[in-house]
Amino acid sequence: MSVYSISSIEVKDWDAYKEYMKKVPSVIEKYGGKYIVRGGEILSDNTTWQPKRIVILEFPTAEDMNAFRNSEDYKPVAAIRLKASTSESFVVEGI
């Protein structure tokens, strides 16, 4: 069953975050993931939620997503993200 990681990201250092954006796609793909949403204009409706930059990733399984997140490939890339931004995320199963 596919799983989706949904994140609201507040970028604090765009130069460093751009480096992250260059490096992370190949690592995501290596673990079977793909972008569904990567930035883009947020069209708000009747919500009080004020997300920043939205990123939605799809992985074939929760195991694939966890393998990506815990991989040696991702650790140095994640360090860039942690330095450059803060985020709130959750994971939801698809149907």
N, C-alpha and C positions, 0 to 999 in steps of 0.2 A: 504494500500500500504506500503510495506517495506521501511524503511529508513536506510541509512548507515552513520555512523560517521567515517570519515577518518582523522587520526591524524598523524602528524610527531612530535615525542617526543624526546627532548634532555634531557637525564638523567644527573643530576648534582650530585646526591647522590645515588649510587647504593644500598647501604644497606637499606636506607629508601624506595627506589623504589621497592625493592624485597618484603618488607612488604606490600606495596600497591598491588603488583602482587598476593600475597597470599590472600588478603582480598576481592578484587574487583570482582572476577568471580561469587561468590555466589550472590552478589548484582545485577550484570548485569542479571543473570539468573532469579532472583526473578521478574524482570520487563519485562521478555520475550525476553531479548537480548541474543546474542551469538557472540562469536568471529568468524570472517572470517579470519583475519590475526592478529597475535600477535607476532611481532618481525620478525625474519627471515632475511636472506640475501637479500639485495636490489640489484637487477640485473638491472643496469641502461642501458638506450638506448641513443638516441640522444637528451637528455634533459639537460638543465642547472640547473634544480631543484635538490637540494642536500638534500633530506630528511634524517632524522636521523633514529630513530626507528619508524616503521610504525605499527599502530594498526587500524584495521577496525572492527567496530561493526555493527551488523544488529539487528534492532528492528522491530516488526510487524508494528508499526505505529509511527508517530511523537509524538503522545500523550504518548505512552509507553516510548519512549526515554526521553521525558521531565519529565515524572513521575520519572524515574530513576535519572536523573540529579538533580532534585529538592527534592529528598526524604531525609528523616531523616536518612535512612539507609546509604546513600552515603556520606552525609556531612563529617563525621569523616574520611572516606576513601579518599575523595577528598582532604582533608587538607594534607594528607600524600603526595599525588601526587603533589600538588601545592608547597610543601616544597622541594620535591625531583627532580622536573623536570620543564621544560617549554615546551609548545607545541603550534602548529598551527593546527587548525582543521576546517573542514567544514562538512556539512550534505547534502546528496543528496538522492532524492527519487528514488526508484527502479521501475521496471515495472513488 
